Amino acid sequence: MIKNTAVRFSALMGNSMKLDGGAMFGNAPKALWRRWMQPDDHNMIHIGSRALLIETKEDVILFETGTGAYLSPDMKKRFQIVESHHVLLESLSKKGLTHEDITHVILSHLHFDHAGGLLREWQEGQKKLELLFPNAKFFVGKANFERSRTPHMRDKASFIPGLATLLEKSNRLTLLTDKAVLNLDDLQIEFIESQGHTPGMILSYIQTQGRKMLFAGDIAPGHAWINLPITMGYDRFPEGLIDEKKQVFLRVFKDDAWIFYTHDNIYAASKLLFDETLKRFQPVDLIKDLDHL
């Protein structure tokens, strides 16, 4: 077990958005999923955007950056981004931090709603995208990085054109593979490669003394998706994703670890309970922030 001196976990809000409820719950009927999330008159549901911040003695690590505010007003309207300003930077400021203080940015994958916050806020007349976090090392799965360069037409709109090149040119990019490990001060992060949502998505299994947490990315965007059969229409390989959920959720349960939700519109994290008879997981001890962990 890693010795812990001073490690602080925080949940930071980023730019939220609305998405079609049917797309978010895949082949689950509306009569079922509306028990968890109520749609508006256009069948849209509110999607949260939450980053995990971990502060150690020497490092400030950020998991995900959310959608951010890099899109033009017309594109923000098209993708139904709720806030016009860069909410994550505002959330960092409330913690007494700026994007320049971040030492590591770990991205589960490069879809725009997870990596858009890497970019400076849109301004009238801008000619190119510009990276924030000038002092941070960037980490992303190797397979997903390559996927972002040559996406399939089915998920092409999910990636940000030119972002991979910006990350590469920063000379601060590390490409991750399955079972890679990063040790930072009193923190250990094990990277688990997942293929179900998007090829090469990276889950982060975080360990420090007395505390374990899975940053689940889009394997479970919110607590409703803890139900094994519940997948998104955006998932590339739903059956494979269900198998991945079984495996990683069992580890979370056995380790009494927390699972962090990046898209839940209410809860930041929970523990998991496993029903041996029904072979079913359910979220328990749901919390809205990490202040008391």
Protein Blocks (a to p, Z undefined) as FASTA:
>chain_A
ZZdfbdcddddddddddddfklmnomacfklmmmmpccdfkopacddddddddddfkbcc
dehjbjojmbcfklmmmnopablbdfklmmmmmnopafklpmbdcdfblcfklmmmmpcc
ddehiabdcdehklbccdddfklmmmmmmccfklmmmpcghklmmmmmnopaccddehia
cdehjaccdddddfklpghiacdddddehiacddekjmlmbfklmpmklccfklmblmlm
mmmmmmmmmmmmmnopacddfkbckbmbdcddddfklopacdehiafbfklZZ
